[in-house]
Amino acid sequence: MRIRNTILWTAAIVAALGVGFVTGTAQESDSPRIIAVYGVGGVLSDDGVLWQYMPEDHQWMTIDEAFERGGQFAGNGKSAVLPLPVPVEEIMAIESWGFLVTKSGVAWHYDLRSNRWENVGTP
């Protein structure tokens, strides 16, 4: 009887772990993939969203949510960093949340005063 109960409990635990692994894999595959890092705690995902990790809250926020939370655009409307000015597939490099270079060599800068992206061309 004891051996049978041990086998049943072991089977139940293995089944539960199996469900957990399947669930975890499904959730990971539904999540956007990180394709670039900018600044401290910032990432660009393959769906074109800039994410900022907020260590005090242990959570991720979009860059616009982070700005709104910090009151950056208070009285000036909402942050308009997103959407990015070009499709994510065209981005060659991103050094900060507000400066990127495309694969064709065109630079874009986010102007905080005007609250919009500006094509600043090439040097």
MIFIPA-443248 format. One line per field, with one value per residue: residue in one letter; x, y, z of N, C-alpha, C, O in turn. Coordinates in steps of 0.001 Angstrom, whole numbers. Layout:
residues N
code: c(A ...)
n.xx: c(X ...)
n.yy: c(Y ...)
n.zz: c(Z ...)
ca.xx: c(X ...)
ca.yy: c(Y ...)
ca.zz: c(Z ...)
c.xx: c(X ...)
c.yy: c(Y ...)
c.zz: c(Z ...)
o.xx: c(X ...)
o.yy: c(Y ...)
o.zz: c(Z ...)
This chain:
residues 123
code: c(M R I R N T I L W T A A I V A A L G V G F V T G T A Q E S D S P R I I A V Y G V G G V L S D D G V L W Q Y M P E D H Q W M T I D E A F E R G G Q F A G N G K S A V L P L P V P V E E I M A I E S W G F L V T K S G V A W H Y D L R S N R W E N V G T P)
n.xx: c(814 1892 3955 2444 989 3145 4037 1769 1678 4134 3683 1620 2957 4929 3233 2047 4293 4973 2784 3237 5692 4914 3015 4678 6430 4649 3833 6252 6785 4780 5491 7057 10200 13396 15441 17345 19344 19136 20562 20335 18603 16784 15066 14556 11909 10911 8481 8529 8374 9579 10849 11075 12755 11626 13147 12414 9785 9842 9025 8123 7706 6257 8137 6716 4822 6575 7590 5221 4586 6666 6002 7003 5810 3853 1127 1804 666 549 3313 4921 6689 6391 4503 7635 9629 10296 9915 10695 12352 14001 15818 19123 20797 20357 20888 20016 16817 15933 17350 18125 19483 18966 19139 19721 21260 20206 19624 17566 16103 14631 12840 12423 11224 9434 8078 8213 9449 12317 13707 17027 18794 21959 25409)
n.yy: c(-1184 1249 1613 1762 4161 5941 5758 6745 9395 10335 10141 12023 14386 14537 14801 17253 18937 18623 19880 22452 23051 22974 25034 27214 27296 27929 30484 31889 31781 33370 35859 39006 39156 40129 42328 44326 46379 49325 52058 52002 49348 49356 47966 46928 45447 42838 43570 46242 47822 49901 49040 49648 48721 48848 48955 49503 48736 46228 45608 45766 48519 50301 52698 55070 54822 54905 57521 58986 58245 59442 62062 63565 64775 66381 68530 68944 67177 63679 61360 60643 58753 56203 55079 53879 55727 54293 51004 48200 46329 47818 49061 49628 50322 51294 53564 55007 55619 57617 57909 56627 54642 53833 50939 51895 54037 56410 58786 59139 61276 61807 64524 66088 68544 69126 66782 64650 62490 63208 63243 63319 62972 62253 62476)
n.zz: c(0 829 -1051 -3381 -2882 -2809 -5452 -6771 -5748 -6711 -9467 -9690 -8965 -10992 -13190 -12572 -12620 -15290 -16567 -15652 -16923 -19605 -19628 -18903 -21108 -23163 -22383 -22525 -25286 -26246 -25438 -26240 -27968 -26819 -28533 -28520 -26352 -24423 -22719 -19101 -17945 -20039 -22833 -26239 -27838 -30153 -31190 -31483 -29202 -26637 -23591 -20102 -17235 -13941 -11086 -8411 -8247 -9247 -11895 -15408 -17634 -20373 -22265 -22530 -20456 -18288 -18498 -18145 -15560 -14192 -14495 -16579 -18848 -17819 -18086 -20657 -22328 -23280 -23265 -26322 -27351 -28311 -31095 -32475 -34875 -37135 -38618 -36519 -37726 -39316 -37690 -36835 -34723 -31316 -28902 -26750 -25267 -26868 -29267 -32344 -35038 -38402 -40590 -43077 -42476 -41468 -38956 -36084 -33712 -30559 -29603 -26655 -26047 -28168 -28103 -29942 -32598 -34591 -37772 -38170 -40137 -41636 -40565)
ca.xx: c(0 2775 4645 1438 759 4339 4010 694 2106 5207 3045 883 3940 5494 2194 1909 5478 4847 1835 3920 6673 4190 2449 5773 6910 3651 3867 7478 6719 3847 6098 7948 11615 14291 16407 18386 19386 19528 20694 20276 17276 15902 15183 13687 11365 10704 7220 8745 8085 10685 10468 11974 12576 11516 13601 11717 8511 10092 8123 8429 6755 6674 8832 5698 4285 7610 7601 3987 4707 7603 5480 7822 5020 2723 690 2263 117 1174 4535 4661 7880 5874 5340 8913 9444 10560 9672 11790 13258 14908 16714 20458 21325 19613 21802 19192 15415 15612 18241 18321 20006 18392 20086 20114 22161 19508 19495 16329 16256 13366 12947 11538 10462 8308 7414 8085 10654 12787 14720 18151 19632 23270 26420)
ca.yy: c(0 2395 1740 2230 5583 6675 5795 7662 10763 10660 10367 13288 15473 14600 15365 18687 19612 18616 20929 23717 23290 23284 26363 28167 27389 28631 31896 32471 31931 34448 37118 39570 38824 41281 42346 45316 46981 50733 52637 51103 48778 49523 46995 47030 44126 42629 44169 47678 48515 50170 48691 50115 47975 49708 48081 49720 48017 44900 45421 46404 49516 50881 53960 56102 54672 55359 58984 59483 58021 60425 63407 64254 65547 66980 69778 68968 66013 62398 61005 60066 58055 55076 54105 54334 56360 53329 49619 47634 45597 48780 49643 49036 50558 52193 53806 55459 55531 58726 58047 55371 54717 52789 50170 52726 55055 57638 58924 59715 61785 62185 65847 66192 69790 69017 65514 63875 62020 64029 62656 64236 62634 61643 63522)
ca.zz: c(0 920 -2340 -4334 -2598 -3226 -6913 -7173 -5447 -7656 -10770 -9608 -8965 -12344 -14068 -12255 -13152 -16751 -16925 -15397 -17974 -20836 -19461 -18955 -22477 -23957 -22026 -23051 -26730 -26541 -25038 -27248 -27839 -26678 -29642 -28270 -25027 -24430 -21390 -17955 -17722 -21183 -23914 -27400 -28178 -31587 -31614 -31599 -27947 -25720 -22229 -19054 -15985 -12766 -9999 -7137 -8312 -9818 -13031 -16683 -18144 -21645 -22035 -22339 -19094 -17358 -18543 -17533 -14123 -13671 -14693 -17578 -19788 -17108 -18685 -22044 -23009 -22967 -23977 -27648 -27822 -29089 -31789 -32998 -36181 -38202 -38185 -35731 -38619 -39943 -36695 -36760 -33380 -30429 -27793 -25644 -25687 -27754 -30415 -33064 -36400 -39242 -41397 -44224 -41976 -41084 -37508 -35546 -32353 -29928 -29006 -25486 -26068 -29104 -27813 -31181 -33261 -35699 -38650 -38175 -41289 -41411 -40379)
c.xx: c(863 3489 3672 1152 1946 4369 2936 1081 3208 4627 2300 1837 4550 4481 2037 3094 5424 3909 2482 4929 5982 3613 3535 6299 5932 3685 5105 7374 5744 4431 6957 9398 12432 15310 17510 18245 19761 19613 20713 18840 16311 16147 14197 13214 11057 9366 7300 8461 9381 10173 11521 11700 12611 11892 12867 10386 8651 9138 8638 7324 7209 7356 7830 5094 5284 7677 6368 4040 5617 7146 6232 7004 3801 2387 1052 1653 841 2447 4171 5907 7460 4678 6648 8718 9675 10214 10909 12801 14285 15935 18030 21012 20417 20466 21091 17759 15107 16563 18444 18844 19439 19485 20534 20971 21513 19323 18172 16589 14882 13570 11930 10680 9243 7526 7164 9459 11002 13850 15854 19168 20907 24299 27120)
c.yy: c(1256 2639 2285 3720 6436 6820 6775 9121 11207 10961 11698 14475 15635 15203 16863 19473 19682 19700 22291 24038 23654 24683 27414 28355 28170 30121 32564 32709 33035 35816 37669 39214 40104 41219 43389 45846 48438 51215 51591 50640 48934 48475 47336 45627 44057 43163 45701 48477 48702 49929 49203 49311 48950 48884 48285 48989 46587 44627 46159 47387 49922 52206 55094 56034 55183 56891 59562 59344 59062 61864 64225 65183 66189 68339 69904 67831 64757 62210 60325 59399 56882 55534 54731 54879 55438 51931 49042 46896 46521 49357 48876 49163 51510 52335 54317 55370 56578 58921 56692 55652 53545 52066 50940 53912 56375 57655 59604 60104 62160 63501 65968 67453 69711 67723 64717 63483 62961 63259 63664 63872 61906 62766 63897)
c.zz: c(0 -406 -3384 -4137 -3043 -4738 -7397 -6917 -6412 -9025 -10778 -9661 -10352 -13311 -13829 -12783 -14670 -17239 -16731 -16473 -19269 -20761 -19565 -20361 -23332 -23652 -22594 -24545 -27131 -26218 -26167 -26931 -27711 -27802 -29463 -26846 -25199 -22995 -20297 -17777 -18871 -22250 -25030 -27729 -29668 -32091 -31649 -30347 -27160 -24310 -21264 -17795 -14822 -11538 -8687 -7083 -8806 -10981 -14257 -17034 -19537 -21336 -21819 -20940 -18061 -17329 -17865 -16013 -13484 -13850 -15716 -18476 -19131 -17716 -20150 -22853 -22586 -23772 -25291 -28214 -28709 -29892 -32263 -34408 -37372 -37702 -37497 -36616 -39271 -38969 -36648 -35338 -32622 -29174 -26557 -26135 -26735 -28916 -31062 -34464 -37175 -40019 -42633 -43788 -41607 -39568 -37156 -34101 -31814 -29204 -27879 -25527 -26976 -28910 -29088 -31722 -34403 -36471 -38724 -39246 -40923 -41230 -41688)
o.xx: c(597 3607 4026 1080 1766 4691 3172 843 3200 5030 2346 1553 4676 4837 1908 2922 5791 4204 2297 5021 6429 3706 3344 6586 6348 3576 5027 7831 5854 3912 7520 9765 12177 15963 18511 17181 20610 18811 21063 17956 15120 17292 13153 14027 10955 9139 6287 8320 10180 9190 12714 10560 13514 11042 12709 9903 7687 8521 9476 6150 8401 7166 8076 4877 4899 7806 6467 3591 5367 7826 6121 7468 2825 3258 653 2100 1644 2634 3230 6159 8092 3889 6751 7742 9292 10216 12037 13985 15329 16838 18060 21620 19795 20732 21536 17521 14105 16588 18877 18674 19424 20621 21605 21373 22214 18915 17725 17219 14068 14388 10722 9530 8157 6443 6076 10483 10118 14775 15679 20277 20933 24079 27995)
o.yy: c(2206 3788 3160 4467 7524 7891 7546 9985 12347 11926 12425 15466 16759 16025 17641 20560 20697 20374 23189 25188 24564 25444 28419 29483 28993 30940 33686 33743 33585 36831 36910 39001 41069 40196 43348 45771 48765 50813 50434 51447 48672 48132 47945 44716 45077 43203 46379 49698 47775 50534 49193 49224 49781 48178 47336 48656 45821 43564 47055 47131 49891 52768 55987 57066 55816 57487 60520 60226 59511 62789 65451 66268 66505 69199 70861 67563 64767 62823 59534 59469 56605 56333 55946 54531 55767 51691 49368 46845 46056 50078 47661 48229 52403 51358 54074 55075 56451 60002 55735 56746 52412 52535 50671 54717 57374 56658 60522 59356 62755 63585 65952 67432 70164 67563 64182 64061 63456 62697 64750 64404 61061 63885 64763)
o.zz: c(-736 -832 -4174 -5113 -3589 -5252 -8327 -7762 -6875 -9675 -11770 -10334 -10840 -14156 -14774 -13336 -15263 -18226 -17553 -16902 -19967 -21724 -20250 -20763 -24147 -24564 -23095 -25032 -28226 -26682 -26956 -25776 -28432 -28007 -30178 -26231 -26028 -22152 -20533 -17490 -18705 -22542 -24798 -27882 -30349 -33300 -31819 -30419 -27034 -23882 -21568 -17338 -14725 -10996 -7920 -6000 -8785 -11054 -14157 -16771 -19844 -20257 -21007 -20306 -17077 -16260 -17098 -15281 -12365 -13405 -15731 -18825 -19811 -17846 -20813 -23968 -21654 -24823 -25357 -29417 -29728 -29386 -32430 -35072 -38494 -36495 -37864 -36284 -39730 -39394 -36453 -34815 -33197 -28475 -25436 -27306 -27439 -29505 -30420 -35003 -36693 -40091 -43178 -44628 -41447 -38973 -37844 -33352 -32521 -28288 -28117 -25087 -26616 -29472 -29304 -31356 -35102 -35886 -39277 -39261 -40028 -41694 -41695)
